[in-house]
Amino acid sequence: QRILRLAEMCRRLETEEEKVLPFYPSSLAGWEQQKARRVLEETASEPLARAMKDYMGLERFWQRFNKAKLEEKGLERARAALANRNQDLRGLLQQYLAGAAISQEVPRDPHPL
């Protein structure tokens, strides 16, 4: 109940894009989506399946939660890639500065560039 109430409160804070297109498109084919809808509409015979019907209101919550987790993982990977690129650029800059600082009169080490 609390999660559903919080979801309703958060709905007001959603952007227009989230209200119009809140989730990624389904990867299921049309016939697979129809089959899934039929299975959900059938009356459940097993106790666990009947209990799951009580939690159908949380389906939207879990979709949003999973979308947020996927975006978080994608951003983490992008951040790691940018951090690696930053390290590479810092190393190149250090090489350049070391090469520029070498005195042309007494070169001790081979020129790094």
C-alpha positions as CSV (number, residue, x, y, z in Angstrom):
1,Q,0.0,0.0,0.0
2,R,2.8,2.4,0.9
3,I,4.6,1.8,-2.4
4,L,1.5,2.4,-4.4
5,R,0.8,5.6,-2.5
6,L,4.4,6.8,-3.1
7,A,4.1,6.0,-6.7
8,E,1.0,8.1,-7.0
9,M,2.8,11.0,-5.3
10,C,5.8,10.7,-7.6
11,R,3.5,10.6,-10.7
12,R,3.1,14.4,-10.3
13,L,6.9,14.9,-10.5
14,E,7.3,13.0,-13.8
15,T,8.5,14.8,-16.8
16,E,6.2,15.0,-19.9
17,E,8.4,12.5,-21.7
18,E,8.0,10.0,-18.9
19,K,4.3,10.4,-18.9
20,V,4.0,9.9,-22.6
21,L,6.6,7.1,-23.1
22,P,7.4,5.8,-19.6
23,F,9.1,2.5,-20.6
24,Y,11.2,1.1,-23.3
25,P,9.3,-0.7,-26.1
26,S,8.8,-4.4,-25.6
27,S,11.2,-6.8,-27.2
28,L,8.4,-9.4,-27.6
29,A,6.9,-10.0,-30.9
30,G,3.2,-9.2,-31.4
31,W,2.0,-12.8,-31.0
32,E,4.2,-13.2,-27.9
33,Q,2.5,-10.2,-26.3
34,Q,-0.9,-11.5,-27.1
35,K,-0.1,-14.9,-25.6
36,A,1.2,-13.1,-22.4
37,R,-2.0,-11.1,-22.1
38,R,-4.1,-14.2,-22.4
39,V,-2.1,-16.0,-19.7
40,L,-2.5,-13.0,-17.4
41,E,-6.3,-12.9,-18.0
42,E,-6.8,-16.5,-17.2
43,T,-8.0,-17.5,-13.7
44,A,-5.3,-18.9,-11.7
45,S,-5.5,-22.4,-10.3
46,E,-2.3,-22.5,-8.2
47,P,-2.1,-20.7,-4.9
48,L,1.0,-18.9,-5.8
49,A,-0.5,-17.6,-9.1
50,R,-3.6,-16.4,-7.2
51,A,-1.3,-14.6,-4.8
52,M,0.5,-12.9,-7.6
53,K,-2.8,-11.4,-8.8
54,D,-2.8,-9.3,-5.6
55,Y,0.5,-7.8,-6.6
56,M,-0.4,-6.8,-10.2
57,G,-0.5,-3.2,-9.1
58,L,3.2,-3.3,-8.5
59,E,4.0,-4.3,-12.1
60,R,4.3,-0.6,-13.1
61,F,6.6,0.0,-10.1
62,W,8.9,-2.9,-11.0
63,Q,9.0,-1.7,-14.7
64,R,10.1,1.8,-13.5
65,F,12.5,0.3,-11.0
66,N,14.1,-1.9,-13.7
67,K,14.3,1.0,-16.1
68,A,16.0,3.1,-13.5
69,K,18.5,0.3,-12.7
70,L,19.3,-0.2,-16.4
71,E,19.9,3.6,-16.8
72,E,22.1,3.6,-13.7
73,K,24.2,0.7,-15.0
74,G,24.6,2.4,-18.4
75,L,25.7,5.7,-16.7
76,E,28.2,3.8,-14.6
77,R,29.7,2.2,-17.7
78,A,29.9,5.5,-19.5
79,R,31.5,7.1,-16.4
80,A,34.1,4.3,-16.3
81,A,34.9,4.8,-20.0
82,L,35.3,8.5,-19.5
83,A,37.5,8.0,-16.5
84,N,39.8,5.7,-18.6
85,R,39.9,8.2,-21.5
86,N,40.8,10.9,-19.0
87,Q,43.7,8.8,-17.6
88,D,44.9,8.2,-21.2
89,L,44.8,12.0,-22.0
90,R,46.6,12.8,-18.7
91,G,49.3,10.4,-19.6
92,L,49.7,11.9,-23.1
93,L,49.8,15.4,-21.6
94,Q,52.5,14.4,-19.1
95,Q,54.6,12.9,-22.0
96,Y,54.2,16.1,-23.9
97,L,55.2,18.3,-21.0
98,A,58.2,16.1,-20.2
99,G,59.3,16.4,-23.8
100,A,58.8,20.1,-23.8
101,A,60.8,20.5,-20.6
102,I,63.9,18.6,-21.9
103,S,66.8,20.9,-22.4
104,Q,68.0,20.7,-25.9
105,E,71.6,21.3,-24.8
106,V,72.0,18.2,-22.6
107,P,69.5,15.5,-23.5
108,R,69.9,12.6,-21.0
109,D,67.0,10.4,-22.0
110,P,65.7,9.8,-25.5
111,H,63.0,12.3,-26.4
112,P,59.6,10.8,-25.3
113,L,57.8,12.1,-28.3
